[in-house]
Amino acid sequence: MVAIAWFFIHNTAVNLEARRIASGFGFLSREAGFEIGEKFFLSYSAADSYLRALAVGVLNTLGVALVGIVLATFLGTAVGLARLSPNFLLRSLSAAYVEFFRNVPLLVQLFFWYALITEGLPHPREALSPLPGVFLSNRGILLPSLEGAPRLEGFNFVGGTAITPEFAALLAGLSVYTAAFIAEIVRAGVLSVERGQWEAAQGVGLTRREALRHVIVPQALRVVVPPLASQYLNLTKNSSLAVAIGYPDLVSIANTTMNQTGQPIEGVAIIMGVYLTISLSISAFMNWYNARISLR
Amino acid sequence: MSARMKWLRESFFSGWLSTAATLLILFLLWKSIPPFIDWAFLDAVWRPDAKACRATEGACWGFIADKHRFILFGTYPYEEHWRPAVSSALLVALWVFSGFRRFWNWRLIPTWLAGLLVIAVLMWGGVLGMPYVENERWGGLILTLLLSTFGVAIAFPLSILLALARRSSMPVIHWLAVGYIELIRGVPLISLLFMASVLLPLFLPEGVTIDKLLRAQIAMILFAAAYLAEVVRGGLQAIDREQYDAAQAIGLGYWGQMGFIILPQALRIAVPPLVNTIVAFFKDTSLVLIIGLFDLLSTIKVSLNEPAWSGSGVEAYVFASLLYFAFCFAMSAYSKRLERPALERAAAKVVDVAAP
């Protein structure tokens, strides 16, 4: 094992020497020199360092993942419960939803949403406005903000809060795809609680609401939470596909950094380190949560 | 009240909530289905005519008609397209053949080896009057199928070793396996593909080069092995303690116990989740597009670069979805069938026979 490790490390050192590739993380403090189209919470300009650019990338990843997790949970729960509905239409539509979106690669779905927004929606001048102050166009989605509603000036909108096509496509793809998996988890969770539990809860005089709160949901949660957490983790890892449609997440900024600095080892190490930290934190949280809700 | 009326009432109007849902869904379907049919069929252009496409409001299926050869076969020489076509069909046939329980025996291995040999000869050529085609020119459907087939075929034995190692009582082996599996499962596939495409060449001695396809394949194998290992471990955990004790009692060594007693049972239990993992893996092969390989999704995306067809993205990806869906849905449906317990299957058969 040690010999194999030494073999690879030695080769790498020789190759780096031969290709005059610098090593080390010194580049992090240098000026990045590229713009980032989208940023949450952290200000950034091309004159800032690579470190700050990568931090923007991490926040962009966490931002889209967080919003995606919330949307996917709501949508997935709704679809999962609809699959158990006595209503035939609701049941079959939700089953079709799950079967279709689970069986098409996420990358195809991302490209589809992106194409739908950039090709399917009209130019800003003919933007669709489903609600007052909300505009849909091939430049993205505009929502009213605290400063006021967006309005058309020349060929584009000013004011309001803009959601870029990249963010919208990534968010739609991640939530719609993950919701299909969450729906199956929710369905299995509800089915795992036996009918007798409902009857018993009614037998001891609980109302429907109390039964749900104290008997059914706690038992269903025990089945639902572990696979749900792994779906949240999947969604976060899948957000790395952003690089394919040009949303500036961690992977896409690290990729630009690798191309500019010519230091691929450090770039890949940063990507892996950040995702491992996220994964291990979610696992640790899950273990703690599982211990809390498990039978004592 | 007739049985049909009763069914209608229970399935559509069982309460005010259900009635509201039915009415809302019917309204939405009425609003969305006719425009969709207009777009997809009535106003659609089926001829490969870019001008007509731009003029219509409907879908431009002419794009698919024009580019289908490139989408399916990539840059493989045009006159030789029958070779990847036959190879793809053969590969799919091998998978279908392996799906039947009655063929689950040792003969499966020589069958696969023979099949893959024929595919290799067809794809590379250079013999029997077929011109040689280097693998940089392979692309489209066959590349997706080959990446998934070899990925699974090599990752599967690896995953069994990993699962056994994770359950090993030797701490070094156990922790190495845990470390590997958790590391791979903790990072996105893209980072592994980047590693294979930019870092692997740096790790090798000078003068040794591996081509891009093989590098991507190695990353896919390492990735699949970690996920499959967890499924195999699930199967191993489902085996009763007594089976291990009994295997030990008849005097078998470790490999004998595992090979003859434990694994045959554990793998049988694990088949449905294994198939689900394979479906996920098949979908994940589409990521090789990001490091510049010509798989099925990549050929579709590249076809859109042609200026004449640049506005046909929605049609292109609807087509891609349908292709991938056909493969994945077939595999998922198969795995669901396997999950149904044997008794229920027997009962279903009785009902099937009784029905007419």
Contacts between the chains, C-beta under 8 A, distances in Angstrom:
chain1	res1	chain2	res2	distance
A	1	B	176	8.0
A	8	B	203	4.7
A	11	B	202	7.4
A	11	B	203	5.6
A	11	B	204	5.8
A	11	B	205	5.1
A	11	B	206	7.7
A	12	B	202	5.2
A	12	B	203	5.5
A	14	B	205	7.7
A	14	B	206	6.4
A	15	B	201	7.6
A	15	B	202	4.7
A	15	B	203	7.9
A	15	B	204	7.9
A	15	B	206	6.8
A	16	B	202	6.8
A	18	B	206	6.8
A	85	B	18	7.4
A	85	B	21	7.4
A	86	B	10	6.5
A	86	B	11	6.8
A	86	B	14	5.2
A	86	B	18	6.4
A	87	B	11	6.6
A	87	B	12	6.5
A	87	B	14	7.2
A	87	B	18	4.6
A	87	B	21	5.2
A	87	B	22	6.2
A	88	B	11	3.6
A	88	B	12	6.1
A	89	B	12	6.9
A	89	B	21	7.1
A	89	B	22	5.7
A	89	B	25	4.7
A	89	B	26	7.4
A	90	B	18	7.9
A	90	B	21	5.3
A	90	B	22	7.9
A	90	B	25	6.7
A	93	B	25	6.6
A	99	B	329	6.6
A	99	B	332	7.5
A	100	B	325	6.8
A	102	B	328	7.7
A	102	B	332	7.2
A	103	B	279	7.3
A	103	B	283	7.9
A	103	B	324	7.2
A	103	B	325	5.0
A	103	B	328	3.7
A	103	B	329	4.7
A	103	B	332	5.9
A	104	B	283	7.5
A	104	B	321	4.6
A	104	B	324	5.3
A	104	B	325	5.3
A	104	B	328	7.1
A	105	B	283	3.9
A	105	B	284	7.2
A	105	B	286	4.3
A	105	B	297	7.2
A	105	B	324	5.5
A	106	B	283	7.2
A	107	B	286	4.6
A	107	B	287	6.3
A	107	B	289	6.9
A	107	B	297	6.3
A	108	B	286	6.5
A	108	B	297	6.1
A	108	B	317	5.8
A	108	B	320	4.8
A	108	B	321	5.4
A	108	B	324	6.0
A	109	B	321	7.3
A	111	B	297	7.7
A	111	B	301	6.9
A	111	B	313	7.1
A	111	B	317	5.0
A	111	B	320	7.6
A	112	B	313	7.9
A	112	B	314	6.9
A	112	B	317	3.9
A	112	B	318	7.0
A	112	B	320	8.0
A	112	B	321	6.7
A	114	B	313	7.6
A	115	B	313	2.9
A	115	B	314	4.9
A	115	B	316	7.4
A	115	B	317	5.8
A	116	B	313	8.0
A	116	B	314	5.6
A	118	B	313	7.5
A	119	B	311	5.5
A	119	B	313	5.2
A	119	B	314	6.0
A	120	B	314	5.9
A	237	B	187	7.3
A	237	B	188	4.2
A	237	B	189	7.9
A	238	B	188	7.2
A	240	B	188	4.0
A	240	B	190	4.7
A	240	B	191	7.2
A	241	B	190	7.1
A	241	B	287	7.3
A	241	B	290	7.9
A	243	B	190	6.8
A	243	B	290	6.3
A	244	B	289	7.0
A	244	B	290	5.7
A	251	B	188	7.1
A	251	B	190	5.7
A	251	B	191	7.1
A	255	B	194	7.5
A	258	B	194	7.9
A	258	B	198	7.1
A	264	B	194	7.5
A	264	B	198	4.1
A	264	B	199	5.8
A	264	B	202	7.5
A	265	B	199	6.1
A	265	B	202	7.1
A	267	B	194	7.7
A	268	B	191	6.0
A	268	B	194	5.3
A	268	B	195	5.2
A	268	B	198	7.2
A	268	B	199	5.9
A	271	B	187	7.3
A	271	B	188	7.8
A	271	B	190	7.9
A	271	B	191	4.6
A	271	B	194	7.2
A	272	B	183	8.0
A	272	B	187	4.7
A	272	B	191	5.2
A	275	B	186	6.3
A	275	B	187	4.7
A	275	B	188	5.9
A	275	B	191	6.8
A	276	B	183	7.0
A	276	B	186	4.6
A	276	B	187	6.1
A	279	B	182	8.0
A	279	B	185	7.4
A	279	B	186	3.7
A	279	B	187	7.5
A	280	B	182	7.9
A	280	B	186	6.6
